[in-house]
């Protein structure tokens, strides 16, 4: 065997193993983690299957058009007395079409005095932003708004 034909054979074997090995590794389905669920599964995980009621008590302030989906400003305020018997326990922000729809979870106590916060979220495309407010009584209140994204933030 000549040196040139030997090197060609070794190169072909290396190339074949490089192509076959990754395809075998990707053939097996990997289990999905908690961050890889769709919007319906994420809402069910949050509420335990309880009804989510649209409410005028939940106020969402966000732009109708976001020039950059990587930094979309969102402000949320929920009308609540914030007393030990009646307060907002948590505010959750969902981006319905993102691969990980759960973007922000804020936990509150009556000591917060007011159920409000502002942040910036990442949106991969034009979609609904859904706010779910969890009350101390076990109710889930919501508000939503469609936001048009001109430049996606997730890729």
C-alpha positions as a Markdown table, in Angstrom:
| # | Residue | x | y | z |
|---|---|---|---|---|
| 1 | Unk | 0.0 | 0.0 | 0.0 |
| 2 | Unk | 1.3 | 3.4 | -0.9 |
| 3 | Unk | 1.4 | 6.2 | 1.6 |
| 4 | Unk | -1.0 | 8.4 | -0.5 |
| 5 | Unk | -3.7 | 5.7 | -0.7 |
| 6 | Unk | -3.3 | 4.9 | 3.1 |
| 7 | Unk | -3.8 | 8.6 | 4.0 |
| 8 | Unk | -6.9 | 8.8 | 1.8 |
| 9 | Unk | -8.4 | 5.7 | 3.4 |
| 10 | Unk | -7.7 | 7.1 | 6.9 |
| 11 | Unk | -9.3 | 10.5 | 5.9 |
| 12 | Unk | -12.4 | 8.8 | 4.5 |
| 13 | Unk | -12.8 | 6.7 | 7.7 |
| 14 | Unk | -12.4 | 9.8 | 9.9 |
| 15 | Unk | -14.9 | 11.7 | 7.8 |
| 16 | Unk | -17.5 | 8.9 | 7.9 |
| 17 | Unk | -17.2 | 8.6 | 11.7 |
| 18 | Unk | -17.6 | 12.4 | 12.1 |
| 19 | Unk | -20.8 | 12.3 | 10.2 |
| 20 | Unk | -22.3 | 9.1 | 11.7 |
| 21 | Unk | -21.5 | 9.8 | 15.4 |
| 22 | Unk | -23.5 | 13.1 | 15.7 |
| 23 | Unk | -26.5 | 11.7 | 13.8 |
| 24 | Unk | -26.6 | 8.8 | 16.3 |
| 25 | Unk | -26.4 | 11.2 | 19.3 |
| 26 | Unk | -29.2 | 13.4 | 18.0 |
| 27 | Unk | -31.4 | 10.5 | 17.1 |
| 28 | Unk | -32.3 | 9.8 | 20.7 |
| 29 | Unk | -34.9 | 12.1 | 22.1 |
| 30 | Unk | -33.8 | 14.0 | 25.1 |
| 31 | Unk | -36.2 | 14.7 | 27.9 |
| 32 | Unk | -37.6 | 18.2 | 28.0 |
| 33 | Unk | -36.7 | 20.4 | 31.0 |
| 34 | Unk | -38.9 | 22.8 | 32.8 |
| 35 | Unk | -37.7 | 25.6 | 30.5 |
| 36 | Unk | -38.8 | 23.8 | 27.4 |
| 37 | Unk | -42.5 | 23.7 | 27.8 |
| 38 | Unk | -45.2 | 25.5 | 25.7 |
| 39 | Unk | -47.5 | 28.2 | 27.0 |
| 40 | Unk | -50.4 | 25.8 | 27.9 |
| 41 | Unk | -48.1 | 23.5 | 30.0 |
| 42 | Unk | -46.5 | 26.6 | 31.7 |
| 43 | Unk | -49.9 | 28.0 | 32.6 |
| 44 | Unk | -51.0 | 24.6 | 33.9 |
| 45 | Unk | -47.8 | 24.2 | 36.0 |
| 46 | Unk | -48.4 | 27.7 | 37.5 |
| 47 | Unk | -52.1 | 27.4 | 38.2 |
| 48 | Unk | -52.5 | 23.6 | 38.7 |
| 49 | Unk | -55.3 | 23.7 | 36.2 |
| 50 | Unk | -57.3 | 26.5 | 37.9 |
| 51 | Unk | -59.2 | 29.0 | 35.8 |
| 52 | Unk | -57.4 | 32.2 | 34.8 |
| 53 | Unk | -59.8 | 35.2 | 34.8 |
| 54 | Unk | -59.2 | 38.3 | 32.7 |
| 55 | Unk | -59.5 | 41.3 | 35.1 |
| 56 | Unk | -59.5 | 45.1 | 34.9 |
| 57 | Unk | -57.5 | 45.1 | 38.1 |
| 58 | Unk | -54.4 | 44.0 | 36.2 |
| 59 | Unk | -52.7 | 46.8 | 34.2 |
| 60 | Unk | -50.0 | 46.1 | 31.7 |
| 61 | Unk | -48.1 | 48.9 | 30.1 |
| 62 | Unk | -45.9 | 47.9 | 27.1 |
| 63 | Unk | -45.2 | 49.4 | 23.7 |
| 64 | Unk | -47.4 | 48.3 | 20.8 |
| 65 | Unk | -44.4 | 48.1 | 18.5 |
| 66 | Unk | -40.9 | 47.1 | 19.8 |
| 67 | Unk | -38.0 | 48.0 | 17.6 |
| 68 | Unk | -35.7 | 45.5 | 19.4 |
| 69 | Unk | -37.2 | 42.3 | 20.7 |
| 70 | Unk | -34.2 | 41.8 | 23.0 |
| 71 | Unk | -35.2 | 44.7 | 25.4 |
| 72 | Unk | -39.0 | 45.2 | 25.5 |
| 73 | Unk | -40.0 | 47.4 | 28.5 |
| 74 | Unk | -42.9 | 46.1 | 30.5 |
| 75 | Unk | -44.7 | 47.6 | 33.5 |
| 76 | Unk | -47.3 | 45.8 | 35.5 |
| 77 | Unk | -49.6 | 47.1 | 38.3 |
| 78 | Unk | -52.3 | 45.2 | 40.1 |
| 79 | Unk | -55.0 | 46.9 | 42.1 |
| 80 | Unk | -55.0 | 45.2 | 45.5 |
| 81 | Unk | -55.3 | 46.4 | 49.1 |
| 82 | Unk | -52.1 | 44.4 | 50.0 |
| 83 | Unk | -53.4 | 43.6 | 53.5 |
| 84 | Unk | -52.5 | 40.3 | 55.3 |
| 85 | Unk | -55.9 | 38.9 | 54.3 |
| 86 | Unk | -56.0 | 40.1 | 50.7 |
| 87 | Unk | -52.9 | 40.7 | 48.7 |
| 88 | Unk | -51.2 | 39.8 | 45.4 |
| 89 | Unk | -48.9 | 36.8 | 46.0 |
| 90 | Unk | -47.2 | 36.7 | 42.7 |
| 91 | Unk | -47.1 | 38.4 | 39.3 |
| 92 | Unk | -46.0 | 36.2 | 36.3 |
| 93 | Unk | -45.2 | 37.4 | 32.8 |
| 94 | Unk | -45.4 | 35.1 | 29.8 |
| 95 | Unk | -44.3 | 35.6 | 26.2 |
| 96 | Unk | -46.7 | 33.2 | 24.5 |
| 97 | Unk | -44.6 | 32.3 | 21.4 |
| 98 | Unk | -41.1 | 32.2 | 23.0 |
| 99 | Unk | -39.5 | 28.8 | 23.3 |
| 100 | Unk | -39.5 | 29.4 | 27.1 |
| 101 | Unk | -42.8 | 31.4 | 27.6 |
| 102 | Unk | -42.2 | 32.1 | 31.3 |
| 103 | Unk | -40.1 | 35.3 | 31.3 |
| 104 | Unk | -40.6 | 36.8 | 34.8 |
| 105 | Unk | -41.9 | 35.6 | 38.2 |
| 106 | Unk | -42.3 | 38.3 | 40.9 |
| 107 | Unk | -43.2 | 37.1 | 44.4 |
| 108 | Unk | -44.8 | 39.6 | 46.8 |
| 109 | Unk | -46.0 | 39.9 | 50.4 |
| 110 | Unk | -48.3 | 42.5 | 52.1 |
| 111 | Unk | -45.1 | 44.3 | 53.2 |
| 112 | Unk | -44.5 | 45.4 | 49.6 |
| 113 | Unk | -47.4 | 47.8 | 50.0 |
| 114 | Unk | -48.1 | 48.0 | 46.2 |
| 115 | Unk | -48.2 | 45.3 | 43.6 |
| 116 | Unk | -46.2 | 46.9 | 40.9 |
| 117 | Unk | -42.9 | 46.4 | 39.0 |
| 118 | Unk | -41.1 | 47.3 | 35.7 |
| 119 | Unk | -38.6 | 45.2 | 33.7 |
| 120 | Unk | -37.4 | 44.5 | 30.2 |
| 121 | Unk | -38.2 | 41.1 | 28.6 |
| 122 | Unk | -37.0 | 39.3 | 25.5 |
| 123 | Unk | -39.4 | 38.6 | 22.6 |
| 124 | Unk | -38.4 | 36.4 | 19.7 |
| 125 | Unk | -41.2 | 37.6 | 17.4 |
| 126 | Unk | -44.5 | 39.4 | 17.3 |
| 127 | Unk | -46.7 | 37.9 | 20.0 |
| 128 | Unk | -49.0 | 38.3 | 23.0 |
| 129 | Unk | -47.5 | 39.1 | 26.4 |
| 130 | Unk | -49.7 | 37.6 | 29.2 |
| 131 | Unk | -49.7 | 38.8 | 32.8 |
| 132 | Unk | -51.0 | 36.4 | 35.4 |
| 133 | Unk | -51.5 | 37.7 | 39.0 |
| 134 | Unk | -51.9 | 35.2 | 41.7 |
| 135 | Unk | -53.9 | 36.3 | 44.7 |
| 136 | Unk | -53.5 | 35.2 | 48.3 |
| 137 | Unk | -57.0 | 33.7 | 48.0 |
| 138 | Unk | -55.9 | 31.3 | 45.2 |
| 139 | Unk | -57.4 | 33.2 | 42.3 |
| 140 | Unk | -55.5 | 33.9 | 39.0 |
| 141 | Unk | -56.2 | 37.2 | 37.3 |
| 142 | Unk | -54.8 | 38.2 | 33.9 |
| 143 | Unk | -54.3 | 40.9 | 31.3 |
| 144 | Unk | -52.6 | 40.6 | 27.9 |
| 145 | Unk | -51.3 | 42.8 | 25.1 |
| 146 | Unk | -50.1 | 42.1 | 21.6 |
| 147 | Unk | -46.6 | 43.5 | 20.8 |
| 148 | Unk | -45.3 | 43.7 | 17.3 |
| 149 | Unk | -41.5 | 43.0 | 17.2 |
| 150 | Unk | -39.5 | 44.4 | 14.3 |
| 151 | Unk | -36.2 | 42.8 | 15.2 |
| 152 | Unk | -36.4 | 39.5 | 17.1 |
| 153 | Unk | -34.6 | 39.2 | 20.4 |
| 154 | Unk | -34.1 | 35.4 | 20.5 |
| 155 | Unk | -32.0 | 34.6 | 17.5 |
